[in-house]
Amino acid sequence: MSVKEVIRTSGDVRRTLAQTMVDIRDGELSVDKGMAIAALAKEITASIQTEVNVAKVKATMLNEGRNMGNLTHLGKLVIEDAGTVPTLTGIDG
C-alpha cells in the first residue's frame, strides 16, 4: 500500500480492506501480510458489531421512553483518539 490513508470511520476500514485485496491481487502486498491484515480486520469487525449492538439497545430504550444518549451513526463510527490523526503506519500525524 503506497497511500497512507487516514482511517477515521468503519467505512474507511472497509475501503482499506478492499484496497488490501486489490494490492494482494496485483502482487503489491504479500499473502502473509494480507492474512495478518485479515486477522486484524476480524477483531475490528467484532468491535464495530459491539457498537452496533449498543446502538440497537439505545434505540429500543428510546422507543420505551428511556433516553440513553445519542445514537452512533453507522458507518461513521469514530475509531481515533481525540486530537490525533492515525494513519496506516500507526503514526499520529
PDB file as gemmi writes it, atoms N, CA and C in Angstrom:
CRYST1    1.000    1.000    1.000  90.00  90.00  90.00 P 1                      
ATOM      1  N   MET A   1       0.844  -1.171   0.000  1.00  0.00           N  
ATOM      2  CA  MET A   1       0.000   0.000   0.000  1.00  0.00           C  
ATOM      3  C   MET A   1       0.890   1.236   0.000  1.00  0.00           C  
ATOM      4  N   SER A   2       0.763   2.031  -0.988  1.00  0.00           N  
ATOM      5  CA  SER A   2       1.606   3.209  -1.071  1.00  0.00           C  
ATOM      6  C   SER A   2       0.959   4.435  -0.439  1.00  0.00           C  
ATOM      7  N   VAL A   3      -0.357   4.511  -0.407  1.00  0.00           N  
ATOM      8  CA  VAL A   3      -1.054   5.664   0.137  1.00  0.00           C  
ATOM      9  C   VAL A   3      -1.207   5.486   1.647  1.00  0.00           C  
ATOM     10  N   LYS A   4      -0.878   6.499   2.408  1.00  0.00           N  
ATOM     11  CA  LYS A   4      -1.029   6.477   3.862  1.00  0.00           C  
ATOM     12  C   LYS A   4      -2.347   7.149   4.211  1.00  0.00           C  
ATOM     13  N   GLU A   5      -3.425   6.415   4.032  1.00  0.00           N  
ATOM     14  CA  GLU A   5      -4.767   6.947   4.224  1.00  0.00           C  
ATOM     15  C   GLU A   5      -5.096   7.083   5.710  1.00  0.00           C  
ATOM     16  N   VAL A   6      -5.756   8.174   6.060  1.00  0.00           N  
ATOM     17  CA  VAL A   6      -6.247   8.367   7.412  1.00  0.00           C  
ATOM     18  C   VAL A   6      -7.490   7.506   7.569  1.00  0.00           C  
ATOM     19  N   ILE A   7      -7.540   6.735   8.659  1.00  0.00           N  
ATOM     20  CA  ILE A   7      -8.688   5.868   8.925  1.00  0.00           C  
ATOM     21  C   ILE A   7      -9.443   6.448  10.105  1.00  0.00           C  
ATOM     22  N   ARG A   8     -10.649   6.955   9.837  1.00  0.00           N  
ATOM     23  CA  ARG A   8     -11.442   7.593  10.890  1.00  0.00           C  
ATOM     24  C   ARG A   8     -12.757   6.879  11.153  1.00  0.00           C  
ATOM     25  N   THR A   9     -13.300   6.167  10.177  1.00  0.00           N  
ATOM     26  CA  THR A   9     -14.621   5.562  10.328  1.00  0.00           C  
ATOM     27  C   THR A   9     -14.594   4.095   9.918  1.00  0.00           C  
ATOM     28  N   SER A  10     -15.665   3.391  10.253  1.00  0.00           N  
ATOM     29  CA  SER A  10     -15.770   1.993   9.841  1.00  0.00           C  
ATOM     30  C   SER A  10     -15.818   1.887   8.320  1.00  0.00           C  
ATOM     31  N   GLY A  11     -16.350   2.886   7.655  1.00  0.00           N  
ATOM     32  CA  GLY A  11     -16.342   2.909   6.188  1.00  0.00           C  
ATOM     33  C   GLY A  11     -14.919   2.997   5.644  1.00  0.00           C  
ATOM     34  N   ASP A  12     -14.058   3.762   6.331  1.00  0.00           N  
ATOM     35  CA  ASP A  12     -12.646   3.842   5.942  1.00  0.00           C  
ATOM     36  C   ASP A  12     -11.966   2.480   6.092  1.00  0.00           C  
ATOM     37  N   VAL A  13     -12.332   1.752   7.144  1.00  0.00           N  
ATOM     38  CA  VAL A  13     -11.765   0.414   7.349  1.00  0.00           C  
ATOM     39  C   VAL A  13     -12.150  -0.490   6.189  1.00  0.00           C  
ATOM     40  N   ARG A  14     -13.426  -0.480   5.802  1.00  0.00           N  
ATOM     41  CA  ARG A  14     -13.876  -1.324   4.677  1.00  0.00           C  
ATOM     42  C   ARG A  14     -13.141  -0.972   3.400  1.00  0.00           C  
ATOM     43  N   ARG A  15     -12.980   0.293   3.129  1.00  0.00           N  
ATOM     44  CA  ARG A  15     -12.300   0.732   1.905  1.00  0.00           C  
ATOM     45  C   ARG A  15     -10.835   0.296   1.925  1.00  0.00           C  
ATOM     46  N   THR A  16     -10.198   0.405   3.083  1.00  0.00           N  
ATOM     47  CA  THR A  16      -8.811  -0.016   3.212  1.00  0.00           C  
ATOM     48  C   THR A  16      -8.670  -1.520   3.001  1.00  0.00           C  
ATOM     49  N   LEU A  17      -9.596  -2.295   3.540  1.00  0.00           N  
ATOM     50  CA  LEU A  17      -9.556  -3.749   3.342  1.00  0.00           C  
ATOM     51  C   LEU A  17      -9.770  -4.106   1.875  1.00  0.00           C  
ATOM     52  N   ALA A  18     -10.660  -3.402   1.215  1.00  0.00           N  
ATOM     53  CA  ALA A  18     -10.870  -3.651  -0.216  1.00  0.00           C  
ATOM     54  C   ALA A  18      -9.597  -3.330  -0.999  1.00  0.00           C  
ATOM     55  N   GLN A  19      -8.914  -2.257  -0.638  1.00  0.00           N  
ATOM     56  CA  GLN A  19      -7.664  -1.908  -1.307  1.00  0.00           C  
ATOM     57  C   GLN A  19      -6.594  -2.956  -1.025  1.00  0.00           C  
ATOM     58  N   THR A  20      -6.602  -3.515   0.173  1.00  0.00           N  
ATOM     59  CA  THR A  20      -5.665  -4.587   0.514  1.00  0.00           C  
ATOM     60  C   THR A  20      -5.866  -5.783  -0.405  1.00  0.00           C  
ATOM     61  N   MET A  21      -7.119  -6.140  -0.667  1.00  0.00           N  
ATOM     62  CA  MET A  21      -7.400  -7.260  -1.586  1.00  0.00           C  
ATOM     63  C   MET A  21      -6.861  -6.977  -2.982  1.00  0.00           C  
ATOM     64  N   VAL A  22      -7.034  -5.753  -3.436  1.00  0.00           N  
ATOM     65  CA  VAL A  22      -6.524  -5.368  -4.752  1.00  0.00           C  
ATOM     66  C   VAL A  22      -5.000  -5.443  -4.762  1.00  0.00           C  
ATOM     67  N   ASP A  23      -4.365  -4.963  -3.688  1.00  0.00           N  
ATOM     68  CA  ASP A  23      -2.902  -4.983  -3.604  1.00  0.00           C  
ATOM     69  C   ASP A  23      -2.357  -6.409  -3.620  1.00  0.00           C  
ATOM     70  N   ILE A  24      -3.041  -7.336  -2.954  1.00  0.00           N  
ATOM     71  CA  ILE A  24      -2.616  -8.742  -2.984  1.00  0.00           C  
ATOM     72  C   ILE A  24      -2.768  -9.299  -4.394  1.00  0.00           C  
ATOM     73  N   ARG A  25      -3.908  -9.020  -5.001  1.00  0.00           N  
ATOM     74  CA  ARG A  25      -4.153  -9.498  -6.361  1.00  0.00           C  
ATOM     75  C   ARG A  25      -3.104  -8.989  -7.334  1.00  0.00           C  
ATOM     76  N   ASP A  26      -2.704  -7.736  -7.161  1.00  0.00           N  
ATOM     77  CA  ASP A  26      -1.743  -7.119  -8.073  1.00  0.00           C  
ATOM     78  C   ASP A  26      -0.289  -7.421  -7.701  1.00  0.00           C  
ATOM     79  N   GLY A  27      -0.073  -8.193  -6.640  1.00  0.00           N  
ATOM     80  CA  GLY A  27       1.275  -8.553  -6.228  1.00  0.00           C  
ATOM     81  C   GLY A  27       2.017  -7.460  -5.495  1.00  0.00           C  
ATOM     82  N   GLU A  28       1.326  -6.408  -5.067  1.00  0.00           N  
ATOM     83  CA  GLU A  28       1.966  -5.307  -4.341  1.00  0.00           C  
ATOM     84  C   GLU A  28       2.054  -5.568  -2.836  1.00  0.00           C  
ATOM     85  N   LEU A  29       1.359  -6.619  -2.368  1.00  0.00           N  
ATOM     86  CA  LEU A  29       1.357  -6.965  -0.958  1.00  0.00           C  
ATOM     87  C   LEU A  29       1.390  -8.480  -0.863  1.00  0.00           C  
ATOM     88  N   SER A  30       2.196  -9.009   0.058  1.00  0.00           N  
ATOM     89  CA  SER A  30       2.304 -10.464   0.189  1.00  0.00           C  
ATOM     90  C   SER A  30       1.028 -11.045   0.787  1.00  0.00           C  
ATOM     91  N   VAL A  31       0.803 -12.298   0.481  1.00  0.00           N  
ATOM     92  CA  VAL A  31      -0.353 -13.003   1.034  1.00  0.00           C  
ATOM     93  C   VAL A  31      -0.243 -13.070   2.553  1.00  0.00           C  
ATOM     94  N   ASP A  32       0.970 -13.278   3.078  1.00  0.00           N  
ATOM     95  CA  ASP A  32       1.158 -13.333   4.533  1.00  0.00           C  
ATOM     96  C   ASP A  32       0.729 -12.031   5.206  1.00  0.00           C  
ATOM     97  N   LYS A  33       1.125 -10.910   4.629  1.00  0.00           N  
ATOM     98  CA  LYS A  33       0.710  -9.623   5.188  1.00  0.00           C  
ATOM     99  C   LYS A  33      -0.794  -9.443   5.051  1.00  0.00           C  
ATOM    100  N   GLY A  34      -1.337  -9.887   3.937  1.00  0.00           N  
ATOM    101  CA  GLY A  34      -2.784  -9.816   3.732  1.00  0.00           C  
ATOM    102  C   GLY A  34      -3.537 -10.635   4.771  1.00  0.00           C  
ATOM    103  N   MET A  35      -3.006 -11.814   5.121  1.00  0.00           N  
ATOM    104  CA  MET A  35      -3.631 -12.661   6.143  1.00  0.00           C  
ATOM    105  C   MET A  35      -3.575 -11.987   7.515  1.00  0.00           C  
ATOM    106  N   ALA A  36      -2.466 -11.320   7.802  1.00  0.00           N  
ATOM    107  CA  ALA A  36      -2.346 -10.593   9.069  1.00  0.00           C  
ATOM    108  C   ALA A  36      -3.370  -9.457   9.127  1.00  0.00           C  
ATOM    109  N   ILE A  37      -3.514  -8.759   8.020  1.00  0.00           N  
ATOM    110  CA  ILE A  37      -4.497  -7.671   7.952  1.00  0.00           C  
ATOM    111  C   ILE A  37      -5.907  -8.230   8.118  1.00  0.00           C  
ATOM    112  N   ALA A  38      -6.177  -9.384   7.510  1.00  0.00           N  
ATOM    113  CA  ALA A  38      -7.497 -10.012   7.631  1.00  0.00           C  
ATOM    114  C   ALA A  38      -7.797 -10.388   9.083  1.00  0.00           C  
ATOM    115  N   ALA A  39      -6.789 -10.886   9.794  1.00  0.00           N  
ATOM    116  CA  ALA A  39      -6.981 -11.244  11.201  1.00  0.00           C  
ATOM    117  C   ALA A  39      -7.309 -10.003  12.035  1.00  0.00           C  
ATOM    118  N   LEU A  40      -6.600  -8.917  11.759  1.00  0.00           N  
ATOM    119  CA  LEU A  40      -6.889  -7.663  12.465  1.00  0.00           C  
ATOM    120  C   LEU A  40      -8.273  -7.141  12.110  1.00  0.00           C  
ATOM    121  N   ALA A  41      -8.644  -7.277  10.856  1.00  0.00           N  
ATOM    122  CA  ALA A  41      -9.959  -6.823  10.409  1.00  0.00           C  
ATOM    123  C   ALA A  41     -11.077  -7.572  11.129  1.00  0.00           C  
ATOM    124  N   LYS A  42     -10.849  -8.856  11.387  1.00  0.00           N  
ATOM    125  CA  LYS A  42     -11.849  -9.646  12.113  1.00  0.00           C  
ATOM    126  C   LYS A  42     -12.077  -9.066  13.510  1.00  0.00           C  
ATOM    127  N   GLU A  43     -10.998  -8.661  14.166  1.00  0.00           N  
ATOM    128  CA  GLU A  43     -11.113  -8.067  15.500  1.00  0.00           C  
ATOM    129  C   GLU A  43     -11.811  -6.711  15.446  1.00  0.00           C  
ATOM    130  N   ILE A  44     -11.484  -5.920  14.447  1.00  0.00           N  
ATOM    131  CA  ILE A  44     -12.131  -4.617  14.282  1.00  0.00           C  
ATOM    132  C   ILE A  44     -13.619  -4.804  14.022  1.00  0.00           C  
ATOM    133  N   THR A  45     -13.955  -5.781  13.188  1.00  0.00           N  
ATOM    134  CA  THR A  45     -15.352  -6.063  12.877  1.00  0.00           C  
ATOM    135  C   THR A  45     -16.126  -6.443  14.133  1.00  0.00           C  
ATOM    136  N   ALA A  46     -15.529  -7.261  14.985  1.00  0.00           N  
ATOM    137  CA  ALA A  46     -16.182  -7.638  16.243  1.00  0.00           C  
ATOM    138  C   ALA A  46     -16.427  -6.412  17.114  1.00  0.00           C  
ATOM    139  N   SER A  47     -15.472  -5.505  17.148  1.00  0.00           N  
ATOM    140  CA  SER A  47     -15.617  -4.285  17.926  1.00  0.00           C  
ATOM    141  C   SER A  47     -16.735  -3.402  17.368  1.00  0.00           C  
ATOM    142  N   ILE A  48     -16.762  -3.270  16.059  1.00  0.00           N  
ATOM    143  CA  ILE A  48     -17.811  -2.464  15.420  1.00  0.00           C  
ATOM    144  C   ILE A  48     -19.181  -3.098  15.666  1.00  0.00           C  
ATOM    145  N   GLN A  49     -19.267  -4.439  15.602  1.00  0.00           N  
ATOM    146  CA  GLN A  49     -20.538  -5.121  15.856  1.00  0.00           C  
ATOM    147  C   GLN A  49     -21.023  -4.841  17.271  1.00  0.00           C  
ATOM    148  N   THR A  50     -20.108  -4.782  18.212  1.00  0.00           N  
ATOM    149  CA  THR A  50     -20.480  -4.458  19.587  1.00  0.00           C  
ATOM    150  C   THR A  50     -21.110  -3.070  19.653  1.00  0.00           C  
ATOM    151  N   GLU A  51     -20.528  -2.125  18.945  1.00  0.00           N  
ATOM    152  CA  GLU A  51     -21.090  -0.772  18.947  1.00  0.00           C  
ATOM    153  C   GLU A  51     -22.458  -0.733  18.270  1.00  0.00           C  
ATOM    154  N   VAL A  52     -22.631  -1.537  17.221  1.00  0.00           N  
ATOM    155  CA  VAL A  52     -23.939  -1.627  16.564  1.00  0.00           C  
ATOM    156  C   VAL A  52     -24.965  -2.187  17.542  1.00  0.00           C  
ATOM    157  N   ASN A  53     -24.565  -3.197  18.290  1.00  0.00           N  
ATOM    158  CA  ASN A  53     -25.478  -3.782  19.277  1.00  0.00           C  
ATOM    159  C   ASN A  53     -25.869  -2.765  20.338  1.00  0.00           C  
ATOM    160  N   VAL A  54     -24.928  -1.938  20.762  1.00  0.00           N  
ATOM    161  CA  VAL A  54     -25.228  -0.881  21.727  1.00  0.00           C  
ATOM    162  C   VAL A  54     -26.227   0.112  21.119  1.00  0.00           C  
ATOM    163  N   ALA A  55     -26.030   0.460  19.862  1.00  0.00           N  
ATOM    164  CA  ALA A  55     -26.953   1.380  19.193  1.00  0.00           C  
ATOM    165  C   ALA A  55     -28.368   0.791  19.140  1.00  0.00           C  
ATOM    166  N   LYS A  56     -28.471  -0.517  18.913  1.00  0.00           N  
ATOM    167  CA  LYS A  56     -29.781  -1.181  18.885  1.00  0.00           C  
ATOM    168  C   LYS A  56     -30.451  -1.119  20.255  1.00  0.00           C  
ATOM    169  N   VAL A  57     -29.663  -1.333  21.305  1.00  0.00           N  
ATOM    170  CA  VAL A  57     -30.213  -1.256  22.652  1.00  0.00           C  
ATOM    171  C   VAL A  57     -30.671   0.165  22.942  1.00  0.00           C  
ATOM    172  N   LYS A  58     -29.874   1.147  22.551  1.00  0.00           N  
ATOM    173  CA  LYS A  58     -30.260   2.545  22.755  1.00  0.00           C  
ATOM    174  C   LYS A  58     -31.568   2.856  22.029  1.00  0.00           C  
ATOM    175  N   ALA A  59     -31.721   2.352  20.802  1.00  0.00           N  
ATOM    176  CA  ALA A  59     -32.946   2.588  20.032  1.00  0.00           C  
ATOM    177  C   ALA A  59     -34.141   1.944  20.725  1.00  0.00           C  
ATOM    178  N   THR A  60     -33.965   0.743  21.228  1.00  0.00           N  
ATOM    179  CA  THR A  60     -35.044   0.054  21.944  1.00  0.00           C  
ATOM    180  C   THR A  60     -35.433   0.824  23.192  1.00  0.00           C  
ATOM    181  N   MET A  61     -34.428   1.264  23.939  1.00  0.00           N  
ATOM    182  CA  MET A  61     -34.707   2.027  25.155  1.00  0.00           C  
ATOM    183  C   MET A  61     -35.415   3.339  24.831  1.00  0.00           C  
ATOM    184  N   LEU A  62     -34.998   3.994  23.753  1.00  0.00           N  
ATOM    185  CA  LEU A  62     -35.630   5.246  23.347  1.00  0.00           C  
ATOM    186  C   LEU A  62     -37.093   5.018  22.988  1.00  0.00           C  
ATOM    187  N   ASN A  63     -37.372   3.911  22.298  1.00  0.00           N  
ATOM    188  CA  ASN A  63     -38.755   3.568  21.948  1.00  0.00           C  
ATOM    189  C   ASN A  63     -39.602   3.328  23.184  1.00  0.00           C  
ATOM    190  N   GLU A  64     -38.966   2.916  24.277  1.00  0.00           N  
ATOM    191  CA  GLU A  64     -39.681   2.676  25.526  1.00  0.00           C  
ATOM    192  C   GLU A  64     -39.721   3.922  26.404  1.00  0.00           C  
ATOM    193  N   GLY A  65     -39.238   5.038  25.869  1.00  0.00           N  
ATOM    194  CA  GLY A  65     -39.285   6.287  26.611  1.00  0.00           C  
ATOM    195  C   GLY A  65     -38.108   6.527  27.526  1.00  0.00           C  
ATOM    196  N   ARG A  66     -37.045   5.786  27.339  1.00  0.00           N  
ATOM    197  CA  ARG A  66     -35.851   5.956  28.171  1.00  0.00           C  
ATOM    198  C   ARG A  66     -34.705   6.401  27.287  1.00  0.00           C  
ATOM    199  N   ASN A  67     -34.285   7.634  27.445  1.00  0.00           N  
ATOM    200  CA  ASN A  67     -33.214   8.190  26.628  1.00  0.00           C  
ATOM    201  C   ASN A  67     -31.861   7.829  27.230  1.00  0.00           C  
ATOM    202  N   MET A  68     -30.998   7.178  26.433  1.00  0.00           N  
ATOM    203  CA  MET A  68     -29.668   6.796  26.901  1.00  0.00           C  
ATOM    204  C   MET A  68     -28.576   7.588  26.190  1.00  0.00           C  
ATOM    205  N   GLY A  69     -28.938   8.659  25.515  1.00  0.00           N  
ATOM    206  CA  GLY A  69     -27.938   9.459  24.812  1.00  0.00           C  
ATOM    207  C   GLY A  69     -28.103   9.362  23.311  1.00  0.00           C  
ATOM    208  N   ASN A  70     -27.180   9.975  22.585  1.00  0.00           N  
ATOM    209  CA  ASN A  70     -27.253   9.998  21.126  1.00  0.00           C  
ATOM    210  C   ASN A  70     -26.873   8.649  20.520  1.00  0.00           C  
ATOM    211  N   LEU A  71     -27.531   8.301  19.428  1.00  0.00           N  
ATOM    212  CA  LEU A  71     -27.191   7.077  18.709  1.00  0.00           C  
ATOM    213  C   LEU A  71     -25.931   7.287  17.886  1.00  0.00           C  
ATOM    214  N   THR A  72     -25.127   6.249  17.773  1.00  0.00           N  
ATOM    215  CA  THR A  72     -23.943   6.283  16.918  1.00  0.00           C  
ATOM    216  C   THR A  72     -24.408   6.148  15.469  1.00  0.00           C  
ATOM    217  N   HIS A  73     -23.861   6.961  14.581  1.00  0.00           N  
ATOM    218  CA  HIS A  73     -24.199   6.874  13.167  1.00  0.00           C  
ATOM    219  C   HIS A  73     -23.428   5.713  12.559  1.00  0.00           C  
ATOM    220  N   LEU A  74     -24.148   4.717  12.050  1.00  0.00           N  
ATOM    221  CA  LEU A  74     -23.490   3.559  11.468  1.00  0.00           C  
ATOM    222  C   LEU A  74     -22.671   3.971  10.254  1.00  0.00           C  
ATOM    223  N   GLY A  75     -21.497   3.387  10.099  1.00  0.00           N  
ATOM    224  CA  GLY A  75     -20.606   3.742   9.002  1.00  0.00           C  
ATOM    225  C   GLY A  75     -19.803   4.995   9.265  1.00  0.00           C  
ATOM    226  N   LYS A  76     -20.108   5.663  10.356  1.00  0.00           N  
ATOM    227  CA  LYS A  76     -19.390   6.885  10.728  1.00  0.00           C  
ATOM    228  C   LYS A  76     -18.792   6.740  12.116  1.00  0.00           C  
ATOM    229  N   LEU A  77     -18.685   5.506  12.588  1.00  0.00           N  
ATOM    230  CA  LEU A  77     -18.136   5.233  13.895  1.00  0.00           C  
ATOM    231  C   LEU A  77     -16.706   5.755  13.975  1.00  0.00           C  
ATOM    232  N   VAL A  78     -16.447   6.652  14.916  1.00  0.00           N  
ATOM    233  CA  VAL A  78     -15.118   7.237  15.056  1.00  0.00           C  
ATOM    234  C   VAL A  78     -14.221   6.232  15.765  1.00  0.00           C  
ATOM    235  N   ILE A  79     -13.052   5.963  15.184  1.00  0.00           N  
ATOM    236  CA  ILE A  79     -12.143   4.981  15.759  1.00  0.00           C  
ATOM    237  C   ILE A  79     -10.791   5.600  16.073  1.00  0.00           C  
ATOM    238  N   GLU A  80     -10.748   6.905  16.259  1.00  0.00           N  
ATOM    239  CA  GLU A  80      -9.495   7.579  16.574  1.00  0.00           C  
ATOM    240  C   GLU A  80      -9.602   8.230  17.943  1.00  0.00           C  
ATOM    241  N   ASP A  81      -8.475   8.479  18.560  1.00  0.00           N  
ATOM    242  CA  ASP A  81      -8.456   9.209  19.818  1.00  0.00           C  
ATOM    243  C   ASP A  81      -8.617  10.692  19.532  1.00  0.00           C  
ATOM    244  N   ALA A  82      -9.249  11.396  20.438  1.00  0.00           N  
ATOM    245  CA  ALA A  82      -9.420  12.839  20.278  1.00  0.00           C  
ATOM    246  C   ALA A  82      -8.080  13.512  20.147  1.00  0.00           C  
ATOM    247  N   GLY A  83      -7.946  14.359  19.150  1.00  0.00           N  
ATOM    248  CA  GLY A  83      -6.736  15.142  18.976  1.00  0.00           C  
ATOM    249  C   GLY A  83      -5.643  14.457  18.180  1.00  0.00           C  
ATOM    250  N   THR A  84      -5.894  13.239  17.691  1.00  0.00           N  
ATOM    251  CA  THR A  84      -4.870  12.553  16.897  1.00  0.00           C  
ATOM    252  C   THR A  84      -5.405  12.273  15.509  1.00  0.00           C  
ATOM    253  N   VAL A  85      -4.516  12.044  14.583  1.00  0.00           N  
ATOM    254  CA  VAL A  85      -4.876  11.676  13.223  1.00  0.00           C  
ATOM    255  C   VAL A  85      -4.105  10.412  12.884  1.00  0.00           C  
ATOM    256  N   PRO A  86      -4.681   9.221  13.209  1.00  0.00           N  
ATOM    257  CA  PRO A  86      -3.959   7.987  12.949  1.00  0.00           C  
ATOM    258  C   PRO A  86      -3.866   7.705  11.453  1.00  0.00           C  
ATOM    259  N   THR A  87      -2.777   7.087  11.050  1.00  0.00           N  
ATOM    260  CA  THR A  87      -2.590   6.686   9.667  1.00  0.00           C  
ATOM    261  C   THR A  87      -2.340   5.191   9.616  1.00  0.00           C  
ATOM    262  N   LEU A  88      -2.239   4.644   8.412  1.00  0.00           N  
ATOM    263  CA  LEU A  88      -1.984   3.230   8.269  1.00  0.00           C  
ATOM    264  C   LEU A  88      -0.653   2.820   8.899  1.00  0.00           C  
ATOM    265  N   THR A  89       0.252   3.752   9.057  1.00  0.00           N  
ATOM    266  CA  THR A  89       1.546   3.434   9.673  1.00  0.00           C  
ATOM    267  C   THR A  89       1.422   3.386  11.186  1.00  0.00           C  
ATOM    268  N   GLY A  90       0.308   3.876  11.722  1.00  0.00           N  
ATOM    269  CA  GLY A  90       0.127   3.930  13.165  1.00  0.00           C  
ATOM    270  C   GLY A  90       0.757   5.154  13.795  1.00  0.00           C  
ATOM    271  N   ILE A  91       1.315   6.017  12.976  1.00  0.00           N  
ATOM    272  CA  ILE A  91       1.964   7.226  13.473  1.00  0.00           C  
ATOM    273  C   ILE A  91       0.958   8.370  13.431  1.00  0.00           C  
ATOM    274  N   ASP A  92       0.797   9.049  14.541  1.00  0.00           N  
ATOM    275  CA  ASP A  92      -0.117  10.192  14.571  1.00  0.00           C  
ATOM    276  C   ASP A  92       0.445  11.301  13.706  1.00  0.00           C  
ATOM    277  N   GLY A  93      -0.446  11.924  12.924  1.00  0.00           N  
ATOM    278  CA  GLY A  93       0.019  12.989  12.041  1.00  0.00           C  
ATOM    279  C   GLY A  93      -0.465  14.331  12.438  1.00  0.00           C  
TER     280      GLY A  93                                                      
END                                                                             
